[in-house]
C-alpha cells in the first residue's frame, strides 16, 4: 500500500473524449495539460490501437495504413518513443474526430511515437505546447495553434511547454494554466 501511495511515474490529469465523426466510436486521451486542449489540431492513435480494426471500413488509404502498421510492429517500444528520432505516421484518410470543446473536425493519424500499451494508446496533438507533437506537425505540415503564452515573447520556433496565460481558449482565455 505504501508503494501505491508513493507511486513513481504517476501522472495527474484528465481524460478527454474525442468522438469519431459519423460513428459511435470514441478516442479517449489522457492529458496532464488540459489547459492546452484548445491547441489540439489532430489526434494520434497507436498503430496497434483496437480502433484501427474497427475503423477499417472508413479508412480510404487502408493499404497504406496497413503497410505502416506492419513496419511499426518491427520496432521496439524504445525505438518508437526515443525523443530525438524522426517521428513517422500516416493519416487515416476518411477518419476525423470531433474536438470536445470546439466541435471542429480534426484529422486522425497513426504514429509510432504513441504506444498502445501506455495510457489510453492515443494522444491529442498539441504542437504549440509539446515537443513530440511539434516535430510531428512540422513534418506533416499540420496546424499549430498557440494557446499558452509566457511572460516573455517566444524568439525561437519551438513549442512553449511551460505554464503560462491561456489565449485563444474561449472563456478560459486570460486564466493561468493552474487556474
C-alpha positions as CSV (number, residue, x, y, z in Angstrom):
1,X,0.0,0.0,0.0
2,X,2.9,2.4,0.8
3,X,4.3,1.8,-2.7
4,X,1.0,2.6,-4.3
5,X,0.7,5.9,-2.3
6,X,4.1,6.9,-3.4
7,X,3.7,5.7,-7.0
8,X,6.7,6.8,-9.0
9,X,5.7,8.0,-12.5
10,X,2.1,8.5,-11.6
11,X,0.6,11.4,-13.6
12,X,-2.2,13.7,-12.5
13,X,-4.5,14.8,-15.3
14,X,-7.8,14.2,-17.1
15,X,-9.2,12.0,-19.8
16,X,-10.7,13.8,-22.8
17,X,-13.1,12.1,-25.2
18,X,-13.0,12.8,-28.9
19,X,-15.8,11.1,-30.9
20,X,-15.0,9.6,-34.3
21,X,-17.2,11.6,-36.7
22,X,-20.2,9.8,-38.1
23,X,-19.8,6.7,-35.8
24,X,-20.5,5.6,-32.3
25,X,-16.7,5.1,-31.6
26,X,-14.6,7.4,-29.4
27,X,-11.0,8.0,-28.8
28,X,-10.0,8.6,-25.1
29,X,-6.8,10.6,-24.5
30,X,-5.2,11.2,-21.2
31,X,-3.5,14.6,-20.7
32,X,-1.7,16.3,-17.9
33,X,-2.2,19.6,-19.7
34,X,-5.9,20.1,-20.2
35,X,-5.1,23.8,-20.3
36,X,-3.8,23.2,-23.9
37,X,-6.9,21.5,-25.3
38,X,-7.9,24.4,-27.5
39,X,-4.5,24.0,-29.2
40,X,-5.3,20.4,-30.3
41,X,-5.2,20.2,-34.1
42,X,-5.1,16.5,-34.6
43,X,-5.3,13.2,-32.7
44,X,-2.9,10.3,-32.9
45,X,-3.6,6.7,-32.1
46,X,-1.1,3.9,-31.7
47,X,-0.7,1.7,-34.8
48,X,-1.8,-1.3,-32.6
49,X,-4.8,0.5,-31.1
50,X,-8.1,-1.5,-31.2
51,X,-9.8,1.3,-33.2
52,X,-7.6,0.6,-36.2
53,X,-9.6,-2.6,-37.0
54,X,-12.9,-1.0,-36.0
55,X,-12.3,1.9,-38.4
56,X,-11.1,-0.1,-41.4
57,X,-14.4,0.5,-43.3
58,X,-13.8,4.3,-43.1
59,X,-10.1,4.4,-43.9
60,X,-9.7,5.4,-47.6
61,X,-6.0,4.7,-47.7
62,X,-6.3,1.3,-45.9
63,X,-3.5,-0.4,-47.8
64,X,-1.0,2.4,-47.0
65,X,-2.1,2.3,-43.3
66,X,-1.7,-1.4,-43.1
67,X,1.8,-1.2,-44.5
68,X,2.7,1.4,-42.0
69,X,1.3,-0.7,-39.1
70,X,3.3,-3.7,-40.3
71,X,6.5,-1.6,-40.4
72,X,5.9,-0.2,-37.0
73,X,5.4,-3.6,-35.4
74,X,9.0,-4.4,-36.3
75,X,10.2,-1.6,-34.0
76,X,10.8,-1.8,-30.2
77,X,9.0,0.5,-27.8
78,X,12.3,2.2,-27.1
79,X,12.9,2.8,-30.8
80,X,9.4,4.2,-31.2
81,X,9.5,6.6,-28.2
82,X,13.1,8.0,-28.4
83,X,12.8,11.8,-28.2
84,X,15.4,12.5,-30.8
85,X,14.3,10.2,-33.5
86,X,12.3,11.2,-36.6
87,X,8.6,10.8,-35.9
88,X,6.6,8.8,-38.5
89,X,3.0,8.4,-39.1
90,X,0.2,8.1,-41.6
91,X,-3.1,10.0,-41.8
92,X,-6.2,7.8,-41.6
93,X,-7.9,9.4,-44.6
94,X,-11.7,9.5,-44.3
95,X,-11.5,9.4,-40.5
96,X,-11.9,12.5,-38.3
97,X,-12.6,13.2,-34.7
98,X,-14.8,15.9,-33.2
99,X,-13.0,18.3,-30.8
100,X,-14.9,18.1,-27.5
101,X,-14.7,21.9,-26.9
102,X,-14.9,23.4,-30.3
103,X,-16.9,20.8,-32.3
104,X,-14.3,21.2,-35.1
105,X,-13.4,18.0,-37.1
106,X,-9.7,17.1,-36.7
107,X,-7.6,14.6,-38.7
108,X,-6.6,11.3,-37.1
109,X,-3.1,9.8,-37.5
110,X,-1.5,6.5,-36.6
111,X,2.0,7.3,-35.4
112,X,4.9,5.3,-34.0
113,X,5.5,7.7,-31.1
114,X,2.3,6.6,-29.4
115,X,2.2,3.2,-27.8
116,X,-0.9,1.1,-27.4
117,X,0.5,-0.2,-24.0
118,X,0.9,3.3,-22.5
119,X,-2.0,5.3,-21.2
120,X,-5.0,5.1,-23.5
121,X,-2.9,4.5,-26.6
122,X,-3.9,7.8,-28.0
123,X,-2.9,11.5,-27.6
124,X,-4.3,14.8,-28.6
125,X,-1.8,16.6,-30.8
126,X,-1.0,20.0,-29.4
127,X,2.1,21.0,-31.4
128,X,2.5,24.5,-30.0
129,X,3.0,23.1,-26.5
130,X,4.6,19.6,-26.8
131,X,7.9,18.8,-28.4
132,X,7.0,15.5,-30.0
133,X,3.7,16.9,-31.3
134,X,5.6,19.9,-32.6
135,X,8.1,17.8,-34.6
136,X,5.3,15.6,-36.0
137,X,3.2,18.7,-37.0
138,X,6.2,20.3,-38.7
139,X,7.0,17.2,-40.6
140,X,3.4,16.6,-41.8
141,X,2.5,20.4,-42.2
142,X,-0.2,20.3,-39.6
143,X,-1.8,23.4,-38.0
144,X,-0.1,24.8,-34.9
145,X,-2.2,26.9,-32.6
146,X,-0.7,28.7,-29.6
147,X,-3.0,28.7,-26.6
148,X,-0.5,29.3,-23.7
149,X,1.8,32.3,-23.6
150,X,4.7,33.0,-21.2
151,X,5.7,36.3,-19.8
152,X,8.4,36.7,-22.5
153,X,7.7,36.5,-26.2
154,X,8.9,33.4,-28.0
155,X,12.0,34.1,-30.0
156,X,12.9,30.6,-31.4
157,X,10.5,28.5,-33.3
158,X,9.8,25.8,-30.8
159,X,6.9,24.7,-28.6
160,X,6.2,26.6,-25.4
161,X,5.9,23.8,-22.8
162,X,5.8,25.8,-19.6
163,X,2.7,27.0,-17.7
164,X,1.5,30.5,-18.7
165,X,-1.6,32.5,-19.6
166,X,-4.3,31.0,-21.7
167,X,-5.1,32.7,-25.0
168,X,-7.5,31.6,-27.9
169,X,-9.2,29.4,-25.3
170,X,-12.7,31.0,-25.3
171,X,-14.0,31.6,-21.7
172,X,-10.7,30.3,-20.3
173,X,-8.6,33.0,-22.0
174,X,-6.7,35.2,-19.5
175,X,-6.5,32.5,-16.8
176,X,-3.3,31.0,-15.8
177,X,-2.5,27.3,-16.6
178,X,-3.1,26.4,-13.0
179,X,-6.4,28.2,-12.8
